[in-house]
Amino acid sequence: MQNRPITFSIKTRSTKSHARVGTIETPHGVIQTPAFIPVGTKATVKGITPEMVKDLGADSMLANTYHLYLQPGDEIIKAHGGLGKFMNYDGPTWTDSGGFQAFSLGVALGKNITKFTSSARPGYDEISLKGSGHKVESENALLPAKVDEDGVMFRSIIDGSAHYFTPKKSIEIQQNIGADIIFAFDECTSPHEPVEYQKRSLDRTHRWALESLKTHVENTEAFSKQALFGIIQGGRHEDLRKESAKFISELSYNGIEFDGFGIGGSFAKEDMITAVHWVNSILPENKPRHLLGIGEPSDIIKGVMEGCDTFDCVMPTRNARTGTVFVNDSADTFSYVNLNLKNAKYKDDLGPIEWGCECYTCKRYTRAYMNHLYKAGEMLAGTLATIHNLHFMAKFMEKVRGEIVAGNL
Ligand SMILES: [Zn+2]
C-alpha cells in the first residue's frame, strides 16, 4: 500500500451503536471525527473570514468544484498554490465532484427535489440550486444539466455557456483546486426515478468511479497530495445500495483503492438512515465515511450512530443568513430548536440568541439587535448569526464525540 496523504484512526468505538470517535490527519492538520464541515461554496463561508471559521472550532472546510470551475476557474486557484492559499485558510480542505450539481441542475430542476425530498411525488414550480443562491423557474426553463453515458453537459448558471464534465475532467479540476480530500464524479439520482433508471445510473456511477480513480492515480504528484473518496449511490433500493458499497469499497486501479467513502443521494427523509445503515454494513471499518450534504444536527446524530464520520452542509450557514439560528432549549444534551430571529416577538427581547452560549455574538448582542439588523437588511446580521451557528455546530460535534467516549451514544 502506498503512502497516502491522510491517515484515519479510530480512537473509541461505541458499544451501544456503530458510532466511532477518531481523527483524520491531513497535510494541513487534524480533523476530529465525527466532524461537521462548513461549506464555502465559492471558496468562502459567506460573511465570515477563513480565520473565523477556524477560530469557531471547525477543523476543515468544503468548497464546490462546479462553482469554482465556472468562477473564477480552477487554473487561477492552481496559480495561487491551491484552494487553501487562494482563500488564506491553512486548515484541511475538501472539494465535492460536481456530481450533485448534475442532479440539482438536471432531473431535479423544477421538481422541488433537493437533498431531502418529500415522499409525495413532486410536481412543482421552483427550486433553489444548491449553494448558488439562484432560483430558476420551472417546467419550461431549459434544463441546465443533462446526463449521458460519459458525463454531464452543464449549462453555466452565470452566462449560459455549455460545459461537459466527465469523471476525468472533474478529477483534473479538483487536482488544480488542490483540496486535501476530493471526491469521485458520480450521478446523484432522484428517489422518484424507477428502479430501472437507478440501475442504469448506478452502472454509470461505478464506471465513473473507476475512471476517477484511474485519473487520480495516474497523476502521481496530485495523487501523493490529495486523498480520493469514492461515492456510493443506489437510491432507496437495498440491493443497489449494498451492491454499490461492495463495488466502490473493493474497486482498485493498479492495486490502489479509494482512501475513504462518500454516501450520496437524494433521500426521502425517512429513507436516509436506512440507506446509510445498508451501506455502512458493507463498507470497511478502517476508512472514513462521509455523509454528503447532511447538516441538520438531528440527522447528524443518526448518521453518527450508523457509523458516519464526517458531514457537510450549507444549511447552518445559509439559515443564519436568512435569520434562523440553532438554540439549545433544555438540559437534554442534544436538544435544540430552530429559532427565527426575524420574528416580531424578538424585537424587544434583551436576551442573547442563546443563554449560556460562549460565542462572540451571544456575549455581545441581544435578540432585539439581531432582529433589527435583519429588518434593516444589514450585512452584519448574517455575519453574527453565522458565527453563532458555526459555534453551535462545533460545540454540538464536541458533545457528540464526548458522549461516544462516555459510552452514552
Ligand atoms: Zn452564540
Residues whose N, C-alpha, C, O or C-beta is under 5 A from the ligand:
A	BS01	ZN	C357 C359 C362 H388
